[in-house]
Amino acid sequence: MAELGRWTQAARGGLDTDTGRGAVVPPIYLSTNYTFLAPGEPRAHDYSRSGNPTRDVLNDALAHLEGGAGGVSVTSGMAAVTLLVEAFVPVGGRIVAPHDAYGGTWRLFTMLAATGRLTVDFVNLAKLDEAADALSQPADMVWIETPSNPLLRITDIAAVSALARKTGARVVVDNTFCSPLLQQPLALGADFAVHSTTKYIAGHSDVIGGAVVSASAEDHEKCVLWANSLGLTGSAFDAYLTMRGLRSLDARLRVHAENAEAVVDAFDGHPSVARLHYPGLPDHPDFQLARRQMSGSGSVITAELAGGRAAVDRFLDGLQIFHLAESLGGTESLVCHPATMTHASMTPEALAEAGITDATLRFSVGIEARDDLVAVVSEALERVG
Ligand code: PLP
């Protein structure tokens, strides 16, 4: 018998488990509660907040793909962030986080710092000397987001994990932009991989979700308990949709990548583009690190247009295919203006520090026909002039 690879096993998660009726795809268990065999004798599940068979299928597939001891799927990516903070950062503890983290993560850490729950230092973790400096002081958690959102900076997961070990800090990698198929943070030394499954994993822009995969069984048990206690666990229906999306992740990512490369070519060197951020470009400052750490470059591209906000408006005016919307990783192509959308909660100083300007546009390249994507981007660039 052939030994099935990790991807095949994960994508086939739960298939053929309905021994009663032989359903190929496992049914959704919507029931909130499960009968006990006798007082004190529960079955595998008792109450769906604490455990649900449909969620189990997704949790196991994610843990398998990330190479972790277990996965916990929750109601959103931000619920996954909340879970890790509550479970592993003591009151008054310290987080070191990237200065260009996803705006919602930045906002949550900043709000928690304002209440005195914790302290946070935002630094450029893509620069190892800045990471080392921040980690020369005791810390409880290092939050890595690589590639970063929206400027696609690359943080060296193995090197920062090694620095974190010395201070006893837990290492979290937000792996949303890559999915477990393009980057394996736990194998590089991280303690946790976190996802907004809303993005590539679910992949169809129709379900909000998040997940935490822990490297160790002990941490996983802690996450299970905290997710249940905080009431963060996701619904069975959302787990079903997310698993449905996950089954096609590998195929989708291959088309996303081909299309992204073609769109990058359309942007690259065009006089209307002041700067182009994409880890697959040889002139990306961390091109070599990205090649080592990731098994693909992803399909998010960020461009800084020449000509400021006026150029952005001209680019967007009449742009076809790309919807002006937040989020990324769905089958449809999207464009976002981070300064006024995803990162709007950051202060002007924090935006400037992160390098996000009024002329920055982030693209999530979808799986439409490649030639059409290239045609509409080229046309929009001509409009900018
Ligand atoms: N992490 C990253 C990198 C994100 O881009 C997002 C959302 O855009 C989140 C976390 C938060 O996820 P959610 O919107 O599912 O709460």
Boltz pocket constraint, residues with backbone or C-beta under 6 A from the ligand:
constraints:
  - pocket:
      binder: B
      contacts: [[A, 75], [A, 76], [A, 77], [A, 78], [A, 79], [A, 102], [A, 104], [A, 105], [A, 145], [A, 149], [A, 174], [A, 176], [A, 177], [A, 195], [A, 196], [A, 197], [A, 198], [A, 208], [A, 209], [A, 210], [A, 327]]
      max_distance: 6.0
